[in-house]
Amino acid sequence: MCATKLTTPPNFDGTWSNELESEMTLTVSGNVLTGTYTSKVSSTATGGGTTPPRPLTGFISGDLISFIVDWGPPYDSLTAWVGQLTEENGTETIKTLWHLVRNVEDEDEPTGLWYSILAGADEFKRK
């Protein structure tokens, strides 16, 4: 699919879902972003499945977006996404890259710290 220039001014407000059916609801006030994120693919270390909605906060600048989710206990991790709103075949899409960092116990940090950072990509489409 080919990304094209947006035909309308950027609007991030609303509900979006990614290719794994995780869902976020975004509210924009000025350039500040708030909302919730519900993951359909939580850690297998905690039993997997869907997380309860977690708070999301971030910023927008034109068609650019950056936001973070604190997964809290029992996940003890943070995920940060950065991306851009575009249009593909008439569908608004937010293309992002993400980093997730998990807590490593202090005694394990000398050998395990680099294993605590994961990276990936998501595409969110408006629901």
C-alpha positions in Angstrom: 0.0 0.0 0.0 1.1 3.5 -0.8 0.9 6.2 1.8 -0.5 9.5 0.5 -0.7 13.0 1.8 -3.7 13.6 4.2 -6.7 15.2 2.5 -7.9 16.8 5.7 -6.1 18.5 8.6 -4.6 15.9 11.1 -7.1 14.7 13.7 -5.9 12.1 16.2 -9.1 12.2 18.4 -11.0 8.9 18.6 -10.4 5.2 18.8 -7.7 3.4 16.8 -6.7 -0.3 16.6 -3.5 -2.0 15.4 -2.8 -5.1 13.5 -2.9 -7.2 16.7 -6.3 -5.7 17.7 -4.9 -3.7 20.5 -7.0 -0.5 20.9 -6.3 3.1 22.0 -8.7 6.0 22.5 -7.1 9.4 22.1 -8.1 12.9 23.2 -6.2 15.9 22.0 -6.1 19.3 23.7 -3.8 21.7 21.9 -0.7 19.5 21.3 -1.2 17.4 24.4 -2.5 13.8 24.0 -4.3 11.8 26.6 -6.2 8.5 26.5 -6.2 4.8 27.2 -4.5 1.8 25.7 -5.7 -1.8 25.9 -3.3 -4.4 24.7 -4.6 -7.7 23.3 -1.1 -9.3 23.5 0.1 -8.8 27.1 3.2 -10.7 28.4 3.1 -14.4 28.6 4.9 -14.0 31.9 1.7 -12.6 33.4 -0.6 -15.1 31.7 -1.1 -13.3 28.4 -4.3 -12.0 27.1 -5.9 -8.6 27.2 -4.7 -5.9 29.7 -7.1 -3.6 31.5 -7.1 -0.1 29.9 -3.9 1.7 30.8 -3.4 5.5 30.8 -1.7 7.0 27.7 0.0 10.4 27.5 1.9 12.2 24.8 2.1 15.0 22.2 1.3 15.7 18.6 2.9 18.2 16.2 1.0 18.5 13.0 0.7 14.9 11.7 3.4 13.6 14.1 2.6 11.7 17.3 4.5 10.5 20.3 3.0 8.7 23.3 3.8 6.5 26.2 2.0 3.8 28.2 2.9 2.8 31.8 1.8 -0.8 32.1 2.2 -0.7 35.9 2.1 -3.9 38.0 2.3 -6.7 37.3 4.1 -5.8 34.0 6.6 -3.3 35.4 7.3 -1.9 31.9 6.9 1.2 29.7 6.2 1.4 26.0 6.9 4.6 23.9 5.6 5.0 20.3 6.5 7.7 17.8 5.0 8.0 14.3 3.1 9.8 11.7 -0.5 10.0 10.6 -1.0 9.3 6.9 -3.7 8.1 4.6 -3.6 4.7 2.8 -6.3 3.9 0.2 -8.6 6.4 1.9 -8.0 5.1 5.4 -6.3 7.1 8.1 -3.3 5.2 9.4 -0.8 6.0 12.1 2.5 4.3 11.3 4.7 4.0 14.4 7.9 2.5 15.8 7.9 1.5 19.5 10.3 0.6 22.3 9.3 -1.3 25.3 11.5 -1.4 28.4 11.0 -4.0 31.2 12.4 -3.7 34.7 15.5 -5.8 35.4 16.3 -6.5 39.0 19.4 -4.7 40.3 21.4 -7.8 40.8 20.7 -8.9 37.2 21.5 -5.6 35.5 25.2 -6.3 34.8 24.3 -9.1 32.4 20.6 -8.6 31.6 20.0 -4.9 31.1 20.1 -5.1 27.3 17.6 -7.9 27.2 15.1 -5.5 28.8 14.6 -3.4 25.7 12.3 -4.6 22.9 11.5 -2.7 19.6 8.9 -3.0 16.9 6.4 -1.3 14.7 2.6 -0.9 14.7 0.1 0.5 12.3 -3.1 1.9 13.9 -6.2 2.5 11.8 -9.2 4.6 12.9 -12.2 2.5 14.1 
